[in-house]
Amino acid sequence: MPAHATLHVLPQAPGRDMAAAEDAAAMFLEALGIDLDSESLRDTPRRMAYGYAELFTARPFDLTTFPNDEEYDELILVRNVPLRSVCEHHLLPFVGTVHIGYLPGERIIGLSKLARVAEHFACRPQLQERLTKQIADWLAEQLHPRGVGVVIEAEHSCMTLRGVQSVGSATVTSTLLGALREDPRSRQEFFALAGVNA
């Protein structure tokens, strides 16, 4: 694998029409009976359109990897990485943390890139279950490690602000691949270091 592989996400994504998004936001709010004539609400459709565009735009980055010259073979884990995404069923945010770990093979990754990978997949309408698996699968494909583990703990505003209004509830999802799935000791070490009761 090359030392640099870039995930490109353009701010002006294909098919993005901000004027149309602003018009649609205004129509949506007016259809719900919200009067946009007041000074404080006049620019809300524009702010709403640009706010969602920002939520759905990940920053491009170089996936920097390095040879594992020291043949380090223990778990590498970054925990409590802030995460935000948008539930694809209600288009309401969910926020929380992601814990990402791997057992290295021939290459190791720049630690900040683990957070960047999570951000990349979170910047679109998502399901937490899918997001967890996408992060793990992508790292496995790019790094060829001996194992990958991803745990996401998040609070979904579609549960806390509407419907059941279950304030304080958290959803936990995990994906384990390779040795972190197959070896009970490695799996337990991952969950313990991530601070997750398994």
Biotite code that builds the C-alpha atoms (Angstrom):
import biotite.structure as struc

atoms = struc.array([
    struc.Atom([0.000, 0.000, 0.000], chain_id="A", res_id=1, res_name="MET", atom_name="CA", element="C"),
    struc.Atom([1.335, 3.500, -0.740], chain_id="A", res_id=2, res_name="PRO", atom_name="CA", element="C"),
    struc.Atom([2.329, 5.660, 2.207], chain_id="A", res_id=3, res_name="ALA", atom_name="CA", element="C"),
    struc.Atom([-0.308, 8.233, 1.198], chain_id="A", res_id=4, res_name="HIS", atom_name="CA", element="C"),
    struc.Atom([-3.862, 7.535, 0.081], chain_id="A", res_id=5, res_name="ALA", atom_name="CA", element="C"),
    struc.Atom([-6.197, 10.528, -0.082], chain_id="A", res_id=6, res_name="THR", atom_name="CA", element="C"),
    struc.Atom([-9.916, 10.560, 0.588], chain_id="A", res_id=7, res_name="LEU", atom_name="CA", element="C"),
    struc.Atom([-11.230, 13.430, -1.527], chain_id="A", res_id=8, res_name="HIS", atom_name="CA", element="C"),
    struc.Atom([-14.472, 15.109, -0.511], chain_id="A", res_id=9, res_name="VAL", atom_name="CA", element="C"),
    struc.Atom([-15.099, 18.358, -2.374], chain_id="A", res_id=10, res_name="LEU", atom_name="CA", element="C"),
    struc.Atom([-16.906, 21.170, -0.518], chain_id="A", res_id=11, res_name="PRO", atom_name="CA", element="C"),
    struc.Atom([-18.997, 21.764, -3.662], chain_id="A", res_id=12, res_name="GLN", atom_name="CA", element="C"),
    struc.Atom([-20.131, 18.178, -4.060], chain_id="A", res_id=13, res_name="ALA", atom_name="CA", element="C"),
    struc.Atom([-21.694, 17.034, -7.340], chain_id="A", res_id=14, res_name="PRO", atom_name="CA", element="C"),
    struc.Atom([-25.431, 17.613, -7.324], chain_id="A", res_id=15, res_name="GLY", atom_name="CA", element="C"),
    struc.Atom([-25.281, 20.156, -4.507], chain_id="A", res_id=16, res_name="ARG", atom_name="CA", element="C"),
    struc.Atom([-27.433, 23.220, -5.210], chain_id="A", res_id=17, res_name="ASP", atom_name="CA", element="C"),
    struc.Atom([-27.355, 25.596, -2.243], chain_id="A", res_id=18, res_name="MET", atom_name="CA", element="C"),
    struc.Atom([-29.943, 27.987, -3.704], chain_id="A", res_id=19, res_name="ALA", atom_name="CA", element="C"),
    struc.Atom([-32.386, 25.115, -4.163], chain_id="A", res_id=20, res_name="ALA", atom_name="CA", element="C"),
    struc.Atom([-31.600, 23.840, -0.655], chain_id="A", res_id=21, res_name="ALA", atom_name="CA", element="C"),
    struc.Atom([-32.335, 27.282, 0.802], chain_id="A", res_id=22, res_name="GLU", atom_name="CA", element="C"),
    struc.Atom([-35.636, 27.510, -1.110], chain_id="A", res_id=23, res_name="ASP", atom_name="CA", element="C"),
    struc.Atom([-36.597, 24.010, 0.034], chain_id="A", res_id=24, res_name="ALA", atom_name="CA", element="C"),
    struc.Atom([-35.757, 24.865, 3.653], chain_id="A", res_id=25, res_name="ALA", atom_name="CA", element="C"),
    struc.Atom([-38.000, 27.946, 3.460], chain_id="A", res_id=26, res_name="ALA", atom_name="CA", element="C"),
    struc.Atom([-40.854, 25.895, 1.983], chain_id="A", res_id=27, res_name="MET", atom_name="CA", element="C"),
    struc.Atom([-40.380, 23.218, 4.645], chain_id="A", res_id=28, res_name="PHE", atom_name="CA", element="C"),
    struc.Atom([-40.506, 25.713, 7.524], chain_id="A", res_id=29, res_name="LEU", atom_name="CA", element="C"),
    struc.Atom([-43.486, 27.582, 6.052], chain_id="A", res_id=30, res_name="GLU", atom_name="CA", element="C"),
    struc.Atom([-45.327, 24.273, 5.547], chain_id="A", res_id=31, res_name="ALA", atom_name="CA", element="C"),
    struc.Atom([-44.932, 23.690, 9.291], chain_id="A", res_id=32, res_name="LEU", atom_name="CA", element="C"),
    struc.Atom([-46.502, 27.087, 10.005], chain_id="A", res_id=33, res_name="GLY", atom_name="CA", element="C"),
    struc.Atom([-43.312, 28.960, 10.866], chain_id="A", res_id=34, res_name="ILE", atom_name="CA", element="C"),
    struc.Atom([-43.485, 32.624, 9.882], chain_id="A", res_id=35, res_name="ASP", atom_name="CA", element="C"),
    struc.Atom([-40.189, 33.670, 8.284], chain_id="A", res_id=36, res_name="LEU", atom_name="CA", element="C"),
    struc.Atom([-41.011, 37.386, 8.112], chain_id="A", res_id=37, res_name="ASP", atom_name="CA", element="C"),
    struc.Atom([-39.412, 38.317, 11.429], chain_id="A", res_id=38, res_name="SER", atom_name="CA", element="C"),
    struc.Atom([-35.849, 39.656, 11.429], chain_id="A", res_id=39, res_name="GLU", atom_name="CA", element="C"),
    struc.Atom([-34.545, 36.751, 13.510], chain_id="A", res_id=40, res_name="SER", atom_name="CA", element="C"),
    struc.Atom([-36.028, 34.076, 11.195], chain_id="A", res_id=41, res_name="LEU", atom_name="CA", element="C"),
    struc.Atom([-35.524, 35.731, 7.814], chain_id="A", res_id=42, res_name="ARG", atom_name="CA", element="C"),
    struc.Atom([-32.130, 34.104, 7.212], chain_id="A", res_id=43, res_name="ASP", atom_name="CA", element="C"),
    struc.Atom([-33.001, 30.785, 8.880], chain_id="A", res_id=44, res_name="THR", atom_name="CA", element="C"),
    struc.Atom([-33.530, 28.879, 5.590], chain_id="A", res_id=45, res_name="PRO", atom_name="CA", element="C"),
    struc.Atom([-30.047, 29.915, 4.419], chain_id="A", res_id=46, res_name="ARG", atom_name="CA", element="C"),
    struc.Atom([-28.485, 29.017, 7.770], chain_id="A", res_id=47, res_name="ARG", atom_name="CA", element="C"),
    struc.Atom([-30.355, 25.717, 7.779], chain_id="A", res_id=48, res_name="MET", atom_name="CA", element="C"),
    struc.Atom([-29.197, 24.822, 4.252], chain_id="A", res_id=49, res_name="ALA", atom_name="CA", element="C"),
    struc.Atom([-25.562, 25.687, 4.981], chain_id="A", res_id=50, res_name="TYR", atom_name="CA", element="C"),
    struc.Atom([-25.702, 23.979, 8.363], chain_id="A", res_id=51, res_name="GLY", atom_name="CA", element="C"),
    struc.Atom([-26.766, 20.680, 6.810], chain_id="A", res_id=52, res_name="TYR", atom_name="CA", element="C"),
    struc.Atom([-24.236, 21.096, 3.991], chain_id="A", res_id=53, res_name="ALA", atom_name="CA", element="C"),
    struc.Atom([-21.527, 21.447, 6.643], chain_id="A", res_id=54, res_name="GLU", atom_name="CA", element="C"),
    struc.Atom([-22.775, 18.337, 8.466], chain_id="A", res_id=55, res_name="LEU", atom_name="CA", element="C"),
    struc.Atom([-22.591, 16.407, 5.193], chain_id="A", res_id=56, res_name="PHE", atom_name="CA", element="C"),
    struc.Atom([-19.103, 17.569, 4.137], chain_id="A", res_id=57, res_name="THR", atom_name="CA", element="C"),
    struc.Atom([-16.026, 15.770, 5.436], chain_id="A", res_id=58, res_name="ALA", atom_name="CA", element="C"),
    struc.Atom([-12.594, 17.338, 5.179], chain_id="A", res_id=59, res_name="ARG", atom_name="CA", element="C"),
    struc.Atom([-10.202, 15.624, 2.755], chain_id="A", res_id=60, res_name="PRO", atom_name="CA", element="C"),
    struc.Atom([-7.109, 14.073, 4.285], chain_id="A", res_id=61, res_name="PHE", atom_name="CA", element="C"),
    struc.Atom([-4.075, 11.974, 3.477], chain_id="A", res_id=62, res_name="ASP", atom_name="CA", element="C"),
    struc.Atom([-4.144, 8.524, 5.021], chain_id="A", res_id=63, res_name="LEU", atom_name="CA", element="C"),
    struc.Atom([-0.559, 8.488, 6.257], chain_id="A", res_id=64, res_name="THR", atom_name="CA", element="C"),
    struc.Atom([0.863, 5.079, 7.063], chain_id="A", res_id=65, res_name="THR", atom_name="CA", element="C"),
    struc.Atom([4.366, 4.065, 8.093], chain_id="A", res_id=66, res_name="PHE", atom_name="CA", element="C"),
    struc.Atom([6.341, 0.826, 8.035], chain_id="A", res_id=67, res_name="PRO", atom_name="CA", element="C"),
    struc.Atom([6.070, -1.075, 11.299], chain_id="A", res_id=68, res_name="ASN", atom_name="CA", element="C"),
    struc.Atom([9.864, -1.342, 11.485], chain_id="A", res_id=69, res_name="ASP", atom_name="CA", element="C"),
    struc.Atom([9.874, -2.203, 15.186], chain_id="A", res_id=70, res_name="GLU", atom_name="CA", element="C"),
    struc.Atom([7.359, -5.002, 14.517], chain_id="A", res_id=71, res_name="GLU", atom_name="CA", element="C"),
    struc.Atom([5.096, -3.635, 17.233], chain_id="A", res_id=72, res_name="TYR", atom_name="CA", element="C"),
    struc.Atom([2.449, -6.303, 17.771], chain_id="A", res_id=73, res_name="ASP", atom_name="CA", element="C"),
    struc.Atom([0.330, -5.022, 20.651], chain_id="A", res_id=74, res_name="GLU", atom_name="CA", element="C"),
    struc.Atom([-3.001, -3.227, 20.492], chain_id="A", res_id=75, res_name="LEU", atom_name="CA", element="C"),
    struc.Atom([-3.028, 0.400, 19.362], chain_id="A", res_id=76, res_name="ILE", atom_name="CA", element="C"),
    struc.Atom([-6.182, 2.205, 20.487], chain_id="A", res_id=77, res_name="LEU", atom_name="CA", element="C"),
    struc.Atom([-7.494, 5.755, 20.290], chain_id="A", res_id=78, res_name="VAL", atom_name="CA", element="C"),
    struc.Atom([-10.483, 6.240, 22.540], chain_id="A", res_id=79, res_name="ARG", atom_name="CA", element="C"),
    struc.Atom([-13.091, 8.897, 23.264], chain_id="A", res_id=80, res_name="ASN", atom_name="CA", element="C"),
    struc.Atom([-12.832, 10.516, 19.826], chain_id="A", res_id=81, res_name="VAL", atom_name="CA", element="C"),
    struc.Atom([-15.765, 12.957, 19.533], chain_id="A", res_id=82, res_name="PRO", atom_name="CA", element="C"),
    struc.Atom([-18.205, 11.906, 16.836], chain_id="A", res_id=83, res_name="LEU", atom_name="CA", element="C"),
    struc.Atom([-21.266, 13.513, 15.284], chain_id="A", res_id=84, res_name="ARG", atom_name="CA", element="C"),
    struc.Atom([-23.504, 12.361, 12.501], chain_id="A", res_id=85, res_name="SER", atom_name="CA", element="C"),
    struc.Atom([-27.103, 12.639, 11.327], chain_id="A", res_id=86, res_name="VAL", atom_name="CA", element="C"),
    struc.Atom([-29.673, 9.857, 11.621], chain_id="A", res_id=87, res_name="CYS", atom_name="CA", element="C"),
    struc.Atom([-30.864, 8.974, 8.136], chain_id="A", res_id=88, res_name="GLU", atom_name="CA", element="C"),
    struc.Atom([-34.389, 8.196, 9.356], chain_id="A", res_id=89, res_name="HIS", atom_name="CA", element="C"),
    struc.Atom([-35.186, 11.615, 10.877], chain_id="A", res_id=90, res_name="HIS", atom_name="CA", element="C"),
    struc.Atom([-32.241, 13.829, 9.808], chain_id="A", res_id=91, res_name="LEU", atom_name="CA", element="C"),
    struc.Atom([-31.613, 14.659, 13.457], chain_id="A", res_id=92, res_name="LEU", atom_name="CA", element="C"),
    struc.Atom([-28.081, 14.597, 14.906], chain_id="A", res_id=93, res_name="PRO", atom_name="CA", element="C"),
    struc.Atom([-26.558, 11.871, 16.989], chain_id="A", res_id=94, res_name="PHE", atom_name="CA", element="C"),
    struc.Atom([-23.412, 12.635, 18.974], chain_id="A", res_id=95, res_name="VAL", atom_name="CA", element="C"),
    struc.Atom([-21.027, 10.602, 21.047], chain_id="A", res_id=96, res_name="GLY", atom_name="CA", element="C"),
    struc.Atom([-17.599, 9.035, 21.014], chain_id="A", res_id=97, res_name="THR", atom_name="CA", element="C"),
    struc.Atom([-15.833, 6.393, 18.986], chain_id="A", res_id=98, res_name="VAL", atom_name="CA", element="C"),
    struc.Atom([-13.066, 4.066, 20.174], chain_id="A", res_id=99, res_name="HIS", atom_name="CA", element="C"),
    struc.Atom([-10.866, 2.665, 17.397], chain_id="A", res_id=100, res_name="ILE", atom_name="CA", element="C"),
    struc.Atom([-8.173, 0.044, 17.862], chain_id="A", res_id=101, res_name="GLY", atom_name="CA", element="C"),
    struc.Atom([-6.116, -2.317, 15.758], chain_id="A", res_id=102, res_name="TYR", atom_name="CA", element="C"),
    struc.Atom([-3.434, -4.969, 16.011], chain_id="A", res_id=103, res_name="LEU", atom_name="CA", element="C"),
    struc.Atom([-0.824, -3.810, 13.492], chain_id="A", res_id=104, res_name="PRO", atom_name="CA", element="C"),
    struc.Atom([0.611, -5.854, 10.691], chain_id="A", res_id=105, res_name="GLY", atom_name="CA", element="C"),
    struc.Atom([3.326, -4.512, 8.400], chain_id="A", res_id=106, res_name="GLU", atom_name="CA", element="C"),
    struc.Atom([2.184, -0.874, 8.596], chain_id="A", res_id=107, res_name="ARG", atom_name="CA", element="C"),
    struc.Atom([0.931, 1.520, 11.247], chain_id="A", res_id=108, res_name="ILE", atom_name="CA", element="C"),
    struc.Atom([-1.243, 4.597, 10.736], chain_id="A", res_id=109, res_name="ILE", atom_name="CA", element="C"),
    struc.Atom([-0.872, 8.188, 11.924], chain_id="A", res_id=110, res_name="GLY", atom_name="CA", element="C"),
    struc.Atom([-3.037, 8.345, 15.054], chain_id="A", res_id=111, res_name="LEU", atom_name="CA", element="C"),
    struc.Atom([-4.964, 11.459, 14.041], chain_id="A", res_id=112, res_name="SER", atom_name="CA", element="C"),
    struc.Atom([-6.019, 9.665, 10.876], chain_id="A", res_id=113, res_name="LYS", atom_name="CA", element="C"),
    struc.Atom([-8.164, 7.278, 12.908], chain_id="A", res_id=114, res_name="LEU", atom_name="CA", element="C"),
    struc.Atom([-10.323, 10.244, 13.926], chain_id="A", res_id=115, res_name="ALA", atom_name="CA", element="C"),
    struc.Atom([-10.343, 11.502, 10.327], chain_id="A", res_id=116, res_name="ARG", atom_name="CA", element="C"),
    struc.Atom([-11.600, 8.154, 9.030], chain_id="A", res_id=117, res_name="VAL", atom_name="CA", element="C"),
    struc.Atom([-14.453, 8.241, 11.546], chain_id="A", res_id=118, res_name="ALA", atom_name="CA", element="C"),
    struc.Atom([-15.329, 11.807, 10.522], chain_id="A", res_id=119, res_name="GLU", atom_name="CA", element="C"),
    struc.Atom([-15.260, 10.867, 6.835], chain_id="A", res_id=120, res_name="HIS", atom_name="CA", element="C"),
    struc.Atom([-17.900, 8.170, 7.209], chain_id="A", res_id=121, res_name="PHE", atom_name="CA", element="C"),
    struc.Atom([-19.964, 10.175, 9.726], chain_id="A", res_id=122, res_name="ALA", atom_name="CA", element="C"),
    struc.Atom([-20.465, 13.129, 7.347], chain_id="A", res_id=123, res_name="CYS", atom_name="CA", element="C"),
    struc.Atom([-23.583, 11.793, 5.638], chain_id="A", res_id=124, res_name="ARG", atom_name="CA", element="C"),
    struc.Atom([-27.007, 10.541, 6.698], chain_id="A", res_id=125, res_name="PRO", atom_name="CA", element="C"),
    struc.Atom([-26.119, 7.427, 8.672], chain_id="A", res_id=126, res_name="GLN", atom_name="CA", element="C"),
    struc.Atom([-27.124, 4.504, 10.792], chain_id="A", res_id=127, res_name="LEU", atom_name="CA", element="C"),
    struc.Atom([-24.855, 3.988, 13.788], chain_id="A", res_id=128, res_name="GLN", atom_name="CA", element="C"),
    struc.Atom([-24.611, 0.277, 13.036], chain_id="A", res_id=129, res_name="GLU", atom_name="CA", element="C"),
    struc.Atom([-23.481, 0.921, 9.453], chain_id="A", res_id=130, res_name="ARG", atom_name="CA", element="C"),
    struc.Atom([-21.074, 3.666, 10.507], chain_id="A", res_id=131, res_name="LEU", atom_name="CA", element="C"),
    struc.Atom([-19.352, 1.360, 12.990], chain_id="A", res_id=132, res_name="THR", atom_name="CA", element="C"),
    struc.Atom([-18.857, -1.319, 10.342], chain_id="A", res_id=133, res_name="LYS", atom_name="CA", element="C"),
    struc.Atom([-17.738, 1.107, 7.615], chain_id="A", res_id=134, res_name="GLN", atom_name="CA", element="C"),
    struc.Atom([-14.917, 2.461, 9.795], chain_id="A", res_id=135, res_name="ILE", atom_name="CA", element="C"),
    struc.Atom([-13.709, -1.033, 10.719], chain_id="A", res_id=136, res_name="ALA", atom_name="CA", element="C"),
    struc.Atom([-13.980, -2.454, 7.197], chain_id="A", res_id=137, res_name="ASP", atom_name="CA", element="C"),
    struc.Atom([-12.148, 0.490, 5.641], chain_id="A", res_id=138, res_name="TRP", atom_name="CA", element="C"),
    struc.Atom([-9.259, 0.264, 8.115], chain_id="A", res_id=139, res_name="LEU", atom_name="CA", element="C"),
    struc.Atom([-9.005, -3.486, 7.555], chain_id="A", res_id=140, res_name="ALA", atom_name="CA", element="C"),
    struc.Atom([-8.900, -2.959, 3.803], chain_id="A", res_id=141, res_name="GLU", atom_name="CA", element="C"),
    struc.Atom([-6.321, -0.161, 3.909], chain_id="A", res_id=142, res_name="GLN", atom_name="CA", element="C"),
    struc.Atom([-3.984, -1.421, 6.666], chain_id="A", res_id=143, res_name="LEU", atom_name="CA", element="C"),
    struc.Atom([-4.302, -5.218, 6.510], chain_id="A", res_id=144, res_name="HIS", atom_name="CA", element="C"),
    struc.Atom([-3.901, -5.405, 10.304], chain_id="A", res_id=145, res_name="PRO", atom_name="CA", element="C"),
    struc.Atom([-4.202, -8.581, 12.329], chain_id="A", res_id=146, res_name="ARG", atom_name="CA", element="C"),
    struc.Atom([-7.381, -7.209, 13.892], chain_id="A", res_id=147, res_name="GLY", atom_name="CA", element="C"),
    struc.Atom([-9.608, -4.112, 14.072], chain_id="A", res_id=148, res_name="VAL", atom_name="CA", element="C"),
    struc.Atom([-12.088, -3.001, 16.724], chain_id="A", res_id=149, res_name="GLY", atom_name="CA", element="C"),
    struc.Atom([-14.513, -0.079, 16.619], chain_id="A", res_id=150, res_name="VAL", atom_name="CA", element="C"),
    struc.Atom([-17.023, 0.879, 19.316], chain_id="A", res_id=151, res_name="VAL", atom_name="CA", element="C"),
    struc.Atom([-19.376, 3.842, 19.057], chain_id="A", res_id=152, res_name="ILE", atom_name="CA", element="C"),
    struc.Atom([-21.363, 5.182, 22.016], chain_id="A", res_id=153, res_name="GLU", atom_name="CA", element="C"),
    struc.Atom([-23.858, 7.859, 20.980], chain_id="A", res_id=154, res_name="ALA", atom_name="CA", element="C"),
    struc.Atom([-26.970, 9.707, 22.056], chain_id="A", res_id=155, res_name="GLU", atom_name="CA", element="C"),
    struc.Atom([-29.585, 10.021, 19.320], chain_id="A", res_id=156, res_name="HIS", atom_name="CA", element="C"),
    struc.Atom([-31.715, 13.140, 19.345], chain_id="A", res_id=157, res_name="SER", atom_name="CA", element="C"),
    struc.Atom([-34.375, 11.241, 17.384], chain_id="A", res_id=158, res_name="CYS", atom_name="CA", element="C"),
    struc.Atom([-34.835, 9.301, 20.658], chain_id="A", res_id=159, res_name="MET", atom_name="CA", element="C"),
    struc.Atom([-34.229, 12.083, 23.168], chain_id="A", res_id=160, res_name="THR", atom_name="CA", element="C"),
    struc.Atom([-36.062, 15.045, 21.565], chain_id="A", res_id=161, res_name="LEU", atom_name="CA", element="C"),
    struc.Atom([-39.030, 13.286, 19.963], chain_id="A", res_id=162, res_name="ARG", atom_name="CA", element="C"),
    struc.Atom([-40.958, 10.055, 20.110], chain_id="A", res_id=163, res_name="GLY", atom_name="CA", element="C"),
    struc.Atom([-40.070, 8.168, 23.273], chain_id="A", res_id=164, res_name="VAL", atom_name="CA", element="C"),
    struc.Atom([-38.043, 11.185, 24.586], chain_id="A", res_id=165, res_name="GLN", atom_name="CA", element="C"),
    struc.Atom([-35.609, 8.879, 26.332], chain_id="A", res_id=166, res_name="SER", atom_name="CA", element="C"),
    struc.Atom([-33.235, 11.530, 27.672], chain_id="A", res_id=167, res_name="VAL", atom_name="CA", element="C"),
    struc.Atom([-29.834, 10.209, 28.708], chain_id="A", res_id=168, res_name="GLY", atom_name="CA", element="C"),
    struc.Atom([-30.062, 6.955, 26.778], chain_id="A", res_id=169, res_name="SER", atom_name="CA", element="C"),
    struc.Atom([-27.010, 5.817, 24.826], chain_id="A", res_id=170, res_name="ALA", atom_name="CA", element="C"),
    struc.Atom([-26.679, 3.417, 21.927], chain_id="A", res_id=171, res_name="THR", atom_name="CA", element="C"),
    struc.Atom([-23.543, 1.257, 21.795], chain_id="A", res_id=172, res_name="VAL", atom_name="CA", element="C"),
    struc.Atom([-22.433, -0.569, 18.645], chain_id="A", res_id=173, res_name="THR", atom_name="CA", element="C"),
    struc.Atom([-19.285, -2.536, 17.934], chain_id="A", res_id=174, res_name="SER", atom_name="CA", element="C"),
    struc.Atom([-17.512, -4.195, 15.042], chain_id="A", res_id=175, res_name="THR", atom_name="CA", element="C"),
    struc.Atom([-14.610, -6.576, 15.655], chain_id="A", res_id=176, res_name="LEU", atom_name="CA", element="C"),
    struc.Atom([-12.532, -8.094, 12.867], chain_id="A", res_id=177, res_name="LEU", atom_name="CA", element="C"),
    struc.Atom([-9.683, -10.590, 12.737], chain_id="A", res_id=178, res_name="GLY", atom_name="CA", element="C"),
    struc.Atom([-7.953, -11.452, 16.008], chain_id="A", res_id=179, res_name="ALA", atom_name="CA", element="C"),
    struc.Atom([-10.067, -8.960, 17.970], chain_id="A", res_id=180, res_name="LEU", atom_name="CA", element="C"),
    struc.Atom([-13.111, -11.021, 17.036], chain_id="A", res_id=181, res_name="ARG", atom_name="CA", element="C"),
    struc.Atom([-11.619, -14.504, 17.124], chain_id="A", res_id=182, res_name="GLU", atom_name="CA", element="C"),
    struc.Atom([-9.293, -14.369, 20.152], chain_id="A", res_id=183, res_name="ASP", atom_name="CA", element="C"),
    struc.Atom([-11.160, -13.917, 23.482], chain_id="A", res_id=184, res_name="PRO", atom_name="CA", element="C"),
    struc.Atom([-8.112, -12.423, 25.240], chain_id="A", res_id=185, res_name="ARG", atom_name="CA", element="C"),
    struc.Atom([-7.511, -9.833, 22.507], chain_id="A", res_id=186, res_name="SER", atom_name="CA", element="C"),
    struc.Atom([-11.213, -8.999, 22.427], chain_id="A", res_id=187, res_name="ARG", atom_name="CA", element="C"),
    struc.Atom([-11.313, -8.527, 26.205], chain_id="A", res_id=188, res_name="GLN", atom_name="CA", element="C"),
    struc.Atom([-8.194, -6.348, 26.124], chain_id="A", res_id=189, res_name="GLU", atom_name="CA", element="C"),
    struc.Atom([-9.759, -4.118, 23.465], chain_id="A", res_id=190, res_name="PHE", atom_name="CA", element="C"),
    struc.Atom([-12.978, -3.630, 25.428], chain_id="A", res_id=191, res_name="PHE", atom_name="CA", element="C"),
    struc.Atom([-11.077, -3.043, 28.681], chain_id="A", res_id=192, res_name="ALA", atom_name="CA", element="C"),
    struc.Atom([-8.775, -0.410, 27.170], chain_id="A", res_id=193, res_name="LEU", atom_name="CA", element="C"),
    struc.Atom([-11.732, 1.234, 25.434], chain_id="A", res_id=194, res_name="ALA", atom_name="CA", element="C"),
    struc.Atom([-13.487, 1.428, 28.812], chain_id="A", res_id=195, res_name="GLY", atom_name="CA", element="C"),
    struc.Atom([-16.473, -0.585, 27.564], chain_id="A", res_id=196, res_name="VAL", atom_name="CA", element="C"),
    struc.Atom([-18.071, -3.273, 29.729], chain_id="A", res_id=197, res_name="ASN", atom_name="CA", element="C"),
    struc.Atom([-18.422, -6.333, 27.510], chain_id="A", res_id=198, res_name="ALA", atom_name="CA", element="C"),
])
